Amino acid sequence: MVVKSQIKFIKNLQQKKYRNEHKLFVAEGIKLVRELLASDFEVYGIYTTDLGLLQDTEGVEHISESELQKMSGLKSPNKILAVFHFPTERELKVTDWVVVLDDVRDPGNLGTIIRLCDWFGIDQLVCSLNTVDCFNPKTLQATMGSVSRVNIIYTDVVRFLKRTEMPVYGAFMDGNTVYKEEFPKNGVLVMGNEANGVSAEVEALIAKKIAIPQFGKSNTESLNVATATAILLNEIRRG
């Protein structure tokens, strides 16, 4: 049985300030937990109402459904919860395409973009300091485990873009159509904030503005940032 202080400690990790303080995050659901256990992430603790889910894993603690409910950040907990240490910061390697996020705030969007980077073989994701936390519970759920395979770095993106020697592309409504663009082997793709797009300070550092043309006659203002990222990465990988 877990003690009350342990339950409270894990529950507090649902909040960003406690995650950053203790360098720990919570993962929920068997698929996500298994993906992270198979990665280089160091485990802090595993808690489940069903020991049969991880029969070959040591250190799994059996808990009651009520205890899981108190720890979980979900309305309907998925039988298992694990706590992991933050990964060791890795050096940014710019040998391929890099995606840069300029203040993406929605956890689901970030999670989907992390998953897209994994799908399209983009190893490096650079996030502005105001981009949502990649260990946000909703972000983690949306990554479906891809968070363990993409190097995610939070930094001053203006400084990063000033220093990079690779061509910098940015997604804009008034950019050149992506379907006529010939992309190089290496480059940087900048995606902007959901409501405001790319900031003026970042825009000044973008060499080429690209856009996804609209074919319909609807009054849709723009595509969701994760959807737009998927289309642009597909075109980049098509060469």
VEXPALO-58316 format. One record per atom (N, C-alpha, C, O): residue in three letters; x, y negated, z. Coordinates in pm, whole numbers, plus 50000, padded with zeros to 5 digits. Each point is the difference from the previous one (the first is absolute). Example, Ala and Ser with C-alpha at 12.3 -4.5 7.8 and 13.67 -1.06 7.14 Angstrom:
ALA513195056950780/ALA499114988150000/ALA500904988050000/ALA501045000250066/SER498614989349862/SER500824988150006/SER499234989150073/SER500514988950017/
This chain:
MET500845012050000/MET499164988050000/MET500884987550000/MET500964999050077/VAL498714991549837/VAL500734987449998/VAL499494990950111/VAL498825000250033/VAL502074991950023/VAL499604991150109/VAL499414987249943/VAL500204996749883/LYS499074996050200/LYS499314987949956/LYS500974989749944/LYS499694993349901/SER501495005550161/SER500974989949954/SER500495003349860/SER500284991049920/GLN499845022050050/GLN500445004249868/GLN498934997049896/GLN500314995549889/ILE498455007150146/ILE498894997049910/ILE499954985149969/ILE499844995949885/LYS500314995950220/LYS499974985449981/LYS501164995449914/LYS499844991349914/PHE501345014650110/PHE501194996349922/PHE499795002749852/PHE500314991549916/ILE499165020350051/ILE499775003649859/ILE498914991349940/ILE500094995949884/LYS498885001450192/LYS498924991349951/LYS500534986149968/LYS499604993949901/ASN501305001250183/ASN500574986649977/ASN500804999249870/ASN500144989349942/LEU500385022250013/LEU500785000149876/LEU499164997449877/LEU500534998449890/GLN498155001250128/GLN499134996049889/GLN500194985249968/GLN499584995449894/GLN501054997250198/GLN500224985749982/GLN501444997349956/GLN500955006350048/LYS499194984349861/LYS501314997249940/LYS501044995950103/LYS501155004449991/LYS498484987350106/LYS501014995050095/LYS500595011450083/LYS501184999650035/TYR498015010449998/TYR500515011350077/TYR500835009349911/TYR501005005750045/ARG498604995849829/ARG500805008049907/ARG501404994049985/ARG501005007050005/ASN499044980049976/ASN501294993349981/ASN500845000350128/ASN501225001049995/GLU498124998050119/GLU500725000150127/GLU500675013550027/GLU501145000650045/HIS498125010249927/HIS500495013550033/HIS500585007349879/HIS500545011050014/LYS499344983049869/LYS500505006249877/LYS499385013849977/LYS500675009549962/LEU498034991250064/LEU499235012349983/LEU498714997049926/LEU499474989050009/PHE500015020949918/PHE498714998449934/PHE499215013050008/PHE500565010750024/VAL498134988249954/VAL499095011350012/VAL499535004449862/VAL499634991749917/ALA500405021450059/ALA499465005849877/ALA498895009750037/ALA500135007750095/GLU498764991949830/GLU498865008650032/GLU499575008249878/GLU500074995349886/GLY499495016950140/GLY499545008849892/GLY501085009849961/GLY501184996549996/ILE498435015949976/ILE500975010749977/ILE500884997649878/ILE501205002850003/LYS498234991949888/LYS500814997849879/LYS501114989950026/LYS501165002349966/LEU498474986450093/LEU500994989550027/LEU501055004950099/LEU501204997749981/VAL498365008950124/VAL500945004950101/VAL500975010149939/VAL501204999450026/ARG498305009849894/ARG500885009949936/ARG501004993549906/ARG501175003949997/GLU498394986149928/GLU500904992949908/GLU501144993450078/GLU501165000649959/LEU498514993250152/LEU501014992950078/LEU500915009750074/LEU501194997350017/LEU498275014050027/LEU500835010150065/LEU501025005949903/LEU501095004050040/ALA498554996549832/ALA500895005549897/ALA501034989749953/ALA500875003249920/SER499024984550128/SER500894989249958/SER501134998250101/SER500205008250089/ASP500544980849894/ASP501094996850092/ASP499534992350123/ASP500814996550085/PHE497905000949926/PHE499484992550113/PHE500155008450128/PHE499685011950001/GLU500804981950104/GLU500175007050128/GLU498694999750079/GLU499404989450018/VAL500185022350028/VAL498725001050070/VAL500194996850148/VAL501005003750061/TYR498034989349996/TYR499984996650142/TYR499085009650075/TYR500335004550110/GLY498534998549831/GLY499065009050064/GLY498895004049905/GLY499634992349912/ILE499845019950106/ILE498915005149916/ILE498895004750093/ILE500255007250097/TYR498524988749871/TYR498875003150087/TYR498845005149914/TYR499654993849900/THR499775017350140/THR498935005849918/THR498975007450084/THR500305005150108/THR498494995349841/THR498935007850064/THR499975014249945/THR499245008350049/ASP501594994649850/ASP500025013149935/ASP501455004249974/ASP500604995749902/LEU499945012650186/LEU501405004149988/LEU500265008249874/LEU501155001449958/GLY497805003949980/GLY500165007749878/GLY500414991749880/GLY500425005549898/LEU499474981350112/LEU500334991449887/LEU501504999649973/LEU500434998549885/LEU500385002950221/LEU501464999349986/LEU500635011450080/LEU500704997650098/GLN499055014549859/GLN500435011750076/GLN501525001450007/GLN500525005250099/ASP500194990349800/ASP501455001849995/ASP500774987650045/ASP501204998949977/THR498104991850087/THR500654987650042/THR500154999750152/THR499055002650073/GLU502154994349973/GLU500264999450143/GLU499564986650059/GLU499954989949931/GLY499745010450197/GLY499724987850073/GLY498614994249979/GLY499754988550034/VAL499345019549909/VAL498634995249979/VAL499235001150131/VAL499995010550064/GLU499354978749974/GLU499274999750126/GLU498515001349975/GLU499424992649921/HIS499975016950149/HIS498565002249985/HIS499244990150086/HIS500284998650119/ILE498754994549822/ILE499204990250072/ILE498535002449973/ILE499635007349908/SER499534986550172/SER498565001149983/SER499514990049896/SER500714990649965/GLU498085011549987/GLU499424990749903/GLU499834986150060/GLU500174989949932/SER499485009650195/SER499824987050064/SER501324992550013/SER500044987849987/GLU501065019650039/GLU501314993850008/GLU500444994849864/GLU500564989149989/LEU499185018849907/LEU500344995649864/LEU499214987449964/LEU500534990849938/GLN498205009050100/GLN499154988549971/GLN500564987450065/GLN499954989249941/LYS500585012150180/LYS500544988450071/LYS501314995249938/LYS500314988150006/MET500465021049934/MET501264996249935/MET499804994349862/MET500734991049957/SER498285014049973/SER499844997649857/SER499534985949967/SER499364993250081/GLY500995002749800/GLY499504987349947/GLY498845002249904/GLY499484990549942/LEU500125022150041/LEU498915003449908/LEU498695002250075/LEU500005004250115/LYS498914993049819/LYS498685002650061/LYS499775015050014/LYS499405004650097/SER501085003049804/SER499885014650004/SER501405006049984/SER500445002549888/PRO500274999850222/PRO501375005449995/PRO500085013449928/PRO499075008050004/ASN502074994449928/ASN500175011949917/ASN500845010850066/ASN500955004949939/LYS498734998950183/LYS500575011450071/LYS501474998850038/LYS500465006950091/ILE500264984649843/ILE501434999250029/ILE500514985749986/ILE499574992349914/LEU501365004550174/LEU500624986650003/LEU501475001950035/LEU500335008150087/ALA500534984749848/ALA501435000850030/ALA500594986150009/ALA499554990749933/VAL501465007950148/VAL500714987450016/VAL501425001949947/VAL500685009750034/PHE499754981049882/PHE501335000849939/PHE500804987450029/PHE499454989250021/HIS501875012449981/HIS500894988550010/HIS500054992749867/HIS499875006249894/PHE500334980850110/PHE500264992649878/PHE501225006249931/PHE500945004250067/PRO499054996449801/PRO501185005249930/PRO501184990450011/PRO499824987950018/THR501365017549972/THR501204991649997/THR499984991549873/THR499725005149891/GLU500594982250123/GLU499984991149884/GLU501055004349899/GLU501165002250033/ARG498384999049842/ARG500915004249894/ARG500384988149913/ARG499254990349986/GLU501925010649956/GLU500484989449913/GLU499154999449873/GLU499605010449946/LEU500134977750007/LEU499234998349877/LEU500885003349880/LEU501034993749979/LYS498555016049943/LYS500765004149882/LYS499244995449876/LYS498865004149977/VAL501764987449945/VAL499334994449883/VAL500555006449873/VAL500644993349919/THR499095019450065/THR500465007349881/THR498855002849904/THR500215005849893/ASP498604990350144/ASP498815002549919/ASP499064988350021/ASP500424989350043/TRP498335012549927/TRP499014989550024/TRP499724998750150/TRP500025009850075/VAL499714978049966/VAL499634996850137/VAL498684992549997/VAL499814991149918/VAL499275012650171/VAL498754992550014/VAL500144990650120/VAL500465004050107/VAL499154983549873/VAL500034989950106/VAL498574995450028/VAL499264996549907/LEU500365003450219/LEU498664995650039/LEU500094986650072/LEU500694998750100/ASP498604991649847/ASP499994986450053/ASP498734997950083/ASP498984995449949/ASP501105008250178/ASP498904998050096/ASP498745008049968/ASP498904994450001/VAL501245018449970/VAL498835008749987/VAL499505003050140/VAL500765004850084/ARG497984992449944/ARG499485000350137/ARG499105012050031/ARG499845003550117/ASP499585002749783/ASP499055010850025/ASP500735013350022/ASP500795004149915/PRO498975002750198/PRO500695012650029/PRO499785010749894/PRO500925007349964/GLY497854993549986/GLY499705009949897/GLY500754997349871/GLY500475009349934/ASN499634978050029/ASN500754996449879/ASN501475003950013/ASN500595005749909/LEU500004991050206/LEU501415003550020/LEU500195015149995/LEU500935004949936/GLY498205002450132/GLY500125014650000/GLY499915005949861/GLY500765009049965/THR498324985849956/THR499845004749862/THR501234996649917/THR500445008149918/ILE500114980050101/ILE501194995949924/ILE501205008850037/ILE500805003649914/ILE499334999850214/ILE501085009150042/ILE499845013549929/ILE500975005949953/ARG497804998850041/ARG499725012849933/ARG500304999049850/ARG500525009449940/LEU499154979350000/LEU500294997949858/LEU501514999749974/LEU500475005649901/CYS500284988050188/CYS501464999849985/CYS500535014350002/CYS500875003549920/ASP498635004550169/ASP500405014050009/ASP499665007449871/ASP500825007649948/TRP497994990250000/TRP499535006849878/TRP500864996349879/TRP500355008749920/PHE499974978550068/PHE500744995349883/PHE501514999950022/PHE500744994649917/GLY499735011250192/GLY501435001150023/GLY500694986950033/GLY501184998249970/ILE498084992750093/ILE500594987450045/ILE500455002050144/ILE499175000850090/ASP502124999949931/ASP500525003450133/ASP500054988350096/ASP500025001850122/GLN499994985949823/GLN500214988250084/GLN498794990749994/GLN499574995849893/LEU499895001050224/LEU498894990750011/LEU500414988950096/LEU500265002550118/VAL499814985249832/VAL500414988550080/VAL498754991950035/VAL499264995649912/CYS500535002450218/CYS498804992950047/CYS500394986950067/CYS500994999350073/SER498234990549903/SER500214987350070/SER499705002050148/SER499325009650038/LEU501184981550044/LEU499835001450145/LEU498554998850043/LEU499645004450109/ASN499514989749807/ASN498584998650031/ASN499145011049937/ASN498774999950014/THR501865009549918/THR499255011349946/THR499615009150117/THR500745001250097/VAL498105005149892/VAL499485008550107/VAL501005011050036/VAL500765004749915/ASP499224999350210/ASP500905010250054/ASP499775013549932/ASP498865004749991/CYS502215001549961/CYS499855012849930/CYS499645011450095/CYS499605010749955/PHE500534987150178/PHE499615010250096/PHE498644997250062/PHE499605006350098/ASN499694984249843/ASN498604997850036/ASN499255013249976/ASN500195006149894/PRO498964998450198/PRO499315012949983/PRO499255001349867/PRO500035010749939/LYS499314978650017/LYS499275000749873/LYS500965001049881/LYS499715006849902/THR501434986550109/THR501015001049894/THR500535014249992/THR500115005749891/LEU500235000150223/LEU500525013650004/LEU499045010049938/LEU500415008749923/GLN498304990050109/GLN499015009049944/GLN499974998949848/GLN499875010049929/ALA500244977750021/ALA499934997949855/ALA501255005149927/ALA499935003249882/THR501204997550188/THR501225004849934/THR499975015149976/THR500705004949912/MET498515002350165/MET499935014749987/MET501385006550013/MET500265010249938/GLY500614983850143/GLY501335005650023/GLY501104993749917/GLY501185002350027/SER498464989849874/SER501024994049913/SER500904990250075/SER501084996649952/VAL498494998850164/VAL500804990750079/VAL501355006150036/VAL500964992750026/SER499145020649975/SER501265006650035/SER500955001049881/SER501165003950017/ARG498374992849863/ARG500845001749881/ARG500334986949929/ARG500685000149898/VAL498844988850154/VAL500284986949941/VAL500744991550103/VAL499584999150115/ASN501524994949844/ASN500774991350088/ASN499324986350006/ASN500024992549903/ILE499385004450211/ILE499224987850017/ILE500794990250085/ILE500375003050113/ILE499904985349831/ILE500814990050068/ILE499224987050013/ILE499454995049901/TYR500514999550220/TYR499374987050025/TYR501114989550009/TYR500925001250081/THR498974988749835/THR501064989949994/THR499474987149941/THR498834999049962/ASP502024991250031/ASP499694987349933/ASP500075002649849/ASP501095001249945/VAL497764999549989/VAL500015003849859/VAL500574988949911/VAL500525002949892/VAL499394984850152/VAL500604989149923/VAL501515001949996/VAL500624998749894/ARG499965004350219/ARG501445002550006/ARG500385012249915/ARG501004999949930/PHE498185010550078/PHE500275012049921/PHE499984996949851/PHE500895004249926/LEU498094988450029/LEU499884997049858/LEU501114990849952/LEU500445001049885/LYS500024990150200/LYS501104991149963/LYS501295007849980/LYS500854996249919/ARG499305014650153/ARG501245007749996/ARG500025010849893/ARG501085004149955/THR497755000750004/THR499985011149907/THR500494995949862/THR499784988749956/GLU500895020549978/GLU500474997549864/GLU499095006549897/GLU500244998849880/MET498725008150166/MET499075006649909/MET498924990349952/MET499684990450071/PRO499765011949811/PRO498924991449953/PRO498785001150091/PRO499635010950043/VAL499764977949984/VAL498874999550093/VAL498704997449924/VAL499864989849931/TYR499205019550082/TYR498684998749938/TYR498974997650110/TYR500165004750112/GLY498804987849854/GLY498944997550097/GLY498645001349937/GLY499814997049882/ALA499225007750197/ALA498635001849951/ALA499214987050017/ALA499854994950111/PHE499644999949775/PHE499234987550000/PHE498815001549906/PHE500045007849904/MET498914984750124/MET498845000249912/MET500314994149863/MET499445004349899/ASP501484985850096/ASP500314993149875/ASP501335004549939/ASP500584992949919/GLY499905019050121/GLY501255004949945/GLY499855006049862/GLY498885000949948/ASN502225003349992/ASN499965006849870/ASN499465014250019/ASN500275006550101/THR498974998149802/THR499415013250013/THR501055010850022/THR501015000449929/VAL498775008150167/VAL500955010550035/VAL500185010049887/VAL501045006449990/TYR497954994949925/TYR500045010149894/TYR500964996549886/TYR500305008449916/LYS500184979150082/LYS500964995949897/LYS501404998150056/LYS500924996049929/GLU499245006950200/GLU501284997850066/GLU500925012149984/GLU499575011450016/GLU501684986149954/GLU501005010649996/GLU500834999250127/GLU500814990950017/PHE498975018650072/PHE500654999450131/PHE501405006249997/PHE500235009949930/PRO500694984250144/PRO501355005550010/PRO500025012350091/PRO498985003650058/LYS502175002649953/LYS500145011950084/LYS499854996550147/LYS499415007750077/ASN501114981049962/ASN499944995550140/ASN499334986350007/ASN500124992049908/GLY499195005550202/GLY499374987050016/GLY499274999050132/GLY499985009350080/VAL499414979049941/VAL499224997350122/VAL498594996249959/VAL499814991649911/LEU499215014550153/LEU498594996649976/LEU499444993750126/LEU499975006450106/VAL499574981249883/VAL499434992750114/VAL498495000049992/VAL499414996449898/MET499965007850212/MET498544999850011/MET499624990550113/MET500634999850106/GLY498334992249870/GLY499644989550095/GLY498915003550098/GLY499455011049999/ASN500244979350083/ASN498955000950101/ASN498625002249937/ASN499734995149890/GLU499405012250180/GLU498685003449947/GLU499174987749962/GLU499325000049897/ALA500744989750185/ALA499164988249976/ALA500714989149920/ALA499384993249918/ASN501925005150107/ASN500714988649943/ASN501045003449895/ASN500614991049941/GLY499605021850034/GLY500995003849901/GLY501424997550048/GLY500274999950120/VAL500634998149787/VAL501414997650032/VAL500174985750048/VAL499474990649940/SER501265007650168/SER500224986650055/SER500854991549906/SER500745005349918/ALA499144981750094/ALA500724990849912/ALA501515001750015/ALA500734999149902/GLU499745003350220/GLU501445001450025/GLU500555012549931/GLU501114999849946/VAL498115010850055/VAL500425012449934/VAL499844998649848/VAL500845004849924/GLU498104988850033/GLU499734998249857/GLU501174993049931/GLU500335003149885/ALA500304987650186/ALA501114992549941/ALA501205008949967/ALA500894996049925/LEU499135016150132/LEU501145009149980/LEU499675011249902/LEU500815009049979/ILE498014990549962/ILE499575010749908/ILE500334996049857/ILE499614989349953/ALA501105019549978/ALA500444997149864/ALA498915002649898/ALA499864992549903/LYS499355018150118/LYS498965003649904/LYS498665002750071/LYS499915008350090/LYS499074984449864/LYS498675002250054/LYS499235009649909/LYS499924998149879/ILE499545012350182/ILE499235009949922/ILE498595000950054/ILE499744997150116/ALA499355007149796/ALA498605000950037/ALA499365012449941/ALA500465005249899/ILE498474999350165/ILE499185011049947/ILE498794993549934/ILE499174994250070/PRO500715006749799/PRO498904993149933/PRO498645005850036/PRO499855012050024/GLN499174979349981/GLN498635004250030/GLN499255002449869/GLN500014991449911/PHE499355020050077/PHE499265003449878/PHE498504998450018/PHE499274998049903/GLY500275002950219/GLY498564998750025/GLY499554985650002/GLY500824990949995/LYS497885007150011/LYS499424986649999/LYS499504996050138/LYS499254990250013/SER501155017150089/SER499524997150135/SER500694987650056/SER500944994749940/ASN498575000850176/ASN500584988350065/ASN501015003950107/ASN500304992150089/THR500225020149902/THR501005004650096/THR501214990849997/THR500584997649894/GLU499804997250223/GLU501094990350005/GLU501365006749978/GLU500854994649929/SER499355017050132/SER501305006749988/SER499875014450044/SER498985004150056/LEU502055003749917/LEU500045013850045/LEU500525000850143/LEU500754991350044/ASN498845019050027/ASN500585003050129/ASN501515001749984/ASN500455005649900/VAL500344989650197/VAL501465000149986/VAL500565014149987/VAL500985002149928/ALA498425007650138/ALA500485013849987/ALA499685005649862/ALA500825006949940/THR497984990150010/THR499635004349865/THR500924993949896/THR500465006849908/ALA499814980350106/ALA500904993249907/ALA501415005950006/ALA500655001649897/THR499815001750223/THR501325006150015/THR500075013249926/THR501005003049934/ALA497945004950075/ALA499965013049932/ALA500134998449849/ALA500765007249936/ILE498514983350008/ILE500034997849855/ILE501384995149956/ILE500545004749900/LEU500024986050174/LEU501304994349962/LEU501135010350014/LEU500885000649915/LEU499105007350190/LEU501035010350016/LEU499885010649890/LEU501005005449954/ASN497774997550007/ASN499825009749890/ASN500634994749871/ASN500655007549928/GLU499164979750044/GLU500574993949879/GLU501534999450009/GLU500695002349901/ILE499824994750218/ILE501454999650019/ILE500605013649977/ILE501045001249934/ARG498345009250118/ARG500545013549984/ARG499795005549859/ARG500715009249959/ARG498344985349968/ARG499815004349861/ARG501154995249913/ARG500255005549893/GLY500444984250154/GLY501134994749926/GLY499584991949881/GLY500844994849927/
